[in-house]
Amino acid sequence: MPTLVYIDHQNGTPKKSSLEAATYAAQAGGNVTALVLGTADRAALESLGAYGVSRVWTVSKPEFDQFDAAAYAKVIAEAATAAGADLIVCSHNSTGKAFAPRLSARLKAGLVTGAIALPQQDGTAITVRKSVFSGKAFADYRLETPIKIISVNPNSLQVSKGSGTATVEEFATSVGTADFKVKVLETKKLSEKTPLPEAELVVSAGRGMKGPENWGLVEDLAAALGATTACSRPVADVGWRPHHEHVGQTGITIRPNLYIAIGISGAIQHLAGVNNSKVIVVINKDAEAPFFKVADYGIIGDAFDVLPAITEAVKKFKAEQH
Ligand SMILES: Cc1cc2nc3c(=O)[nH]c(=O)nc-3n(C[C@H](O)[C@H](O)[C@H](O)COP(=O)(O)OP(=O)(O)OC[C@H]3O[C@@H](n4cnc5c(N)ncnc54)[C@H](O)[C@@H]3O)c2cc1C
């Protein structure tokens, strides 16, 4: 079925969450047109072909460099109509959360937010699975409308990269400056680190670190590796770390190449958000900690001894590479 995927980008390069959406669109629908709004890198857009996109439509008017959910929903609806798309896919990230419901109302299209699996086709209807009640259950939603919208939960699906390039052309839209009602006055970045949902290297710690005054050890290792920091929920609940670092069932779901868990017991609710990581390294002083059961590598030891040693080893290794 003709499918439109909305691709979010950062400084012109598609985000990991959007590559997941492109993979989903290619596997769920096929015949995929991608829509990219704002100034983007042409080579990066062509490379979307490797994720199953056959053509890319861009709107490079300068006003599209700032996000406005109403204006974005309008142009995505126009593109979906022009492409004859009966399936629209986007990521369930902050952008997708803001425009998808508006798009749904505009196109009278059924919407499932935060899908965690590919849809099941059933005649002209599809059934889409999402997780509900903080990950304690699954719900299957049946979409029967002619046009269907699915937003994909970040890090629920493995990005599939093949080969090929997509054609890139400018999409002529009626949406312009007058449709943009939101003015961004100031942007403050919380940190220069890669945001957790996009991070490929994550160093995470739990109650085993005893208190916020010891987090320097965790940050030193993260800095040596160029990793993003994360934490278990109780650590965020007591205010040792900010809530946007909390991973797990009730926090962020991640799928990095490397997840290092320090002083985290490995409760099922924590694992729910991290167990799709490619390589898991666990540092815990209790050999019976449940986390070791899902670890690729484990170090049984006191974090206060192990961390400085690993950080030094990483620094030394990196210095030798130069
Ligand atoms: C509905 C619900 C949702 C939840 N959602 C989440 C969620 O999204 N994310 C989440 O993380 N939790 C979540 N939880 C909480 C979860 O059940 C656990 O309580 C929590 O993950 C435990 O955090 P922790 O491992 O940091 O602490 P603890 O369980 O206290 O474990 C600390 C670990 O540190 C080790 N340790 C202690 N000292 C050292 C040292 N010096 N060196 C090395 N290791 C040491 C200990 O051996 C222990 O294994 C949820 C709970 C519920 C009921």
PDBQT file of the ligand as one rigid body, heavy atoms in Angstrom, charges set to zero:
ROOT
HETATM    1  C1  LIG A 401       5.102  -0.143  38.377  1.00  0.00    +0.000 C 
HETATM    2  C2  LIG A 401       6.597  -0.028  38.542  1.00  0.00    +0.000 A 
HETATM    3  C3  LIG A 401       7.318   0.565  37.526  1.00  0.00    +0.000 A 
HETATM    4  C4  LIG A 401       8.716   0.682  37.651  1.00  0.00    +0.000 A 
HETATM    5  N1  LIG A 401       9.425   1.269  36.628  1.00  0.00    +0.000 NA
HETATM    6  C5  LIG A 401      10.770   1.312  36.713  1.00  0.00    +0.000 A 
HETATM    7  C6  LIG A 401      11.545   1.847  35.638  1.00  0.00    +0.000 A 
HETATM    8  O1  LIG A 401      11.025   2.313  34.619  1.00  0.00    +0.000 OA
HETATM    9  N2  LIG A 401      12.897   1.855  35.773  1.00  0.00    +0.000 N 
HETATM   10  C7  LIG A 401      13.550   1.361  36.881  1.00  0.00    +0.000 A 
HETATM   11  O2  LIG A 401      14.781   1.405  36.926  1.00  0.00    +0.000 OA
HETATM   12  N3  LIG A 401      12.821   0.871  37.907  1.00  0.00    +0.000 NA
HETATM   13  C8  LIG A 401      11.468   0.848  37.861  1.00  0.00    +0.000 A 
HETATM   14  N4  LIG A 401      10.758   0.346  38.910  1.00  0.00    +0.000 N 
HETATM   15  C9  LIG A 401      11.490   0.026  40.140  1.00  0.00    +0.000 C 
HETATM   16  C10 LIG A 401      12.148  -1.359  40.084  1.00  0.00    +0.000 C 
HETATM   17  O3  LIG A 401      11.235  -2.342  40.481  1.00  0.00    +0.000 OA
HETATM   18  C11 LIG A 401      13.363  -1.412  41.018  1.00  0.00    +0.000 C 
HETATM   19  O4  LIG A 401      12.943  -1.098  42.325  1.00  0.00    +0.000 OA
HETATM   20  C12 LIG A 401      14.483  -0.468  40.620  1.00  0.00    +0.000 C 
HETATM   21  O5  LIG A 401      14.836  -0.678  39.281  1.00  0.00    +0.000 OA
HETATM   22  C13 LIG A 401      15.697  -0.713  41.517  1.00  0.00    +0.000 C 
HETATM   23  O6  LIG A 401      16.644   0.276  41.271  1.00  0.00    +0.000 OA
HETATM   24  P1  LIG A 401      18.186  -0.015  41.573  1.00  0.00    +0.000 P 
HETATM   25  O7  LIG A 401      18.588  -1.249  40.866  1.00  0.00    +0.000 OA
HETATM   26  O8  LIG A 401      18.923   1.255  41.290  1.00  0.00    +0.000 OA
HETATM   27  O9  LIG A 401      18.227  -0.198  43.148  1.00  0.00    +0.000 OA
HETATM   28  P2  LIG A 401      18.350  -1.515  44.031  1.00  0.00    +0.000 P 
HETATM   29  O10 LIG A 401      17.311  -2.511  43.701  1.00  0.00    +0.000 OA
HETATM   30  O11 LIG A 401      18.438  -1.029  45.446  1.00  0.00    +0.000 OA
HETATM   31  O12 LIG A 401      19.738  -2.165  43.589  1.00  0.00    +0.000 OA
HETATM   32  C14 LIG A 401      20.981  -1.608  43.877  1.00  0.00    +0.000 C 
HETATM   33  C15 LIG A 401      22.031  -2.569  43.334  1.00  0.00    +0.000 C 
HETATM   34  O13 LIG A 401      23.308  -2.003  43.551  1.00  0.00    +0.000 OA
HETATM   35  C16 LIG A 401      24.202  -3.024  43.974  1.00  0.00    +0.000 C 
HETATM   36  N5  LIG A 401      25.253  -2.362  44.716  1.00  0.00    +0.000 N 
HETATM   37  C17 LIG A 401      25.194  -1.788  45.939  1.00  0.00    +0.000 A 
HETATM   38  N6  LIG A 401      26.374  -1.220  46.273  1.00  0.00    +0.000 NA
HETATM   39  C18 LIG A 401      27.197  -1.448  45.214  1.00  0.00    +0.000 A 
HETATM   40  C19 LIG A 401      28.553  -1.098  44.967  1.00  0.00    +0.000 A 
HETATM   41  N7  LIG A 401      29.282  -0.419  45.857  1.00  0.00    +0.000 N 
HETATM   42  N8  LIG A 401      29.108  -1.510  43.789  1.00  0.00    +0.000 NA
HETATM   43  C20 LIG A 401      28.383  -2.226  42.888  1.00  0.00    +0.000 A 
HETATM   44  N9  LIG A 401      27.096  -2.562  43.072  1.00  0.00    +0.000 NA
HETATM   45  C21 LIG A 401      26.514  -2.170  44.226  1.00  0.00    +0.000 A 
HETATM   46  C22 LIG A 401      23.356  -3.959  44.799  1.00  0.00    +0.000 C 
HETATM   47  O14 LIG A 401      23.936  -5.239  44.830  1.00  0.00    +0.000 OA
HETATM   48  C23 LIG A 401      22.037  -3.918  44.039  1.00  0.00    +0.000 C 
HETATM   49  O15 LIG A 401      22.004  -4.959  43.062  1.00  0.00    +0.000 OA
HETATM   50  C24 LIG A 401       9.376   0.228  38.809  1.00  0.00    +0.000 A 
HETATM   51  C25 LIG A 401       8.614  -0.388  39.832  1.00  0.00    +0.000 A 
HETATM   52  C26 LIG A 401       7.254  -0.510  39.680  1.00  0.00    +0.000 A 
HETATM   53  C27 LIG A 401       6.464  -1.173  40.792  1.00  0.00    +0.000 C 
ENDROOT
TORSDOF 0
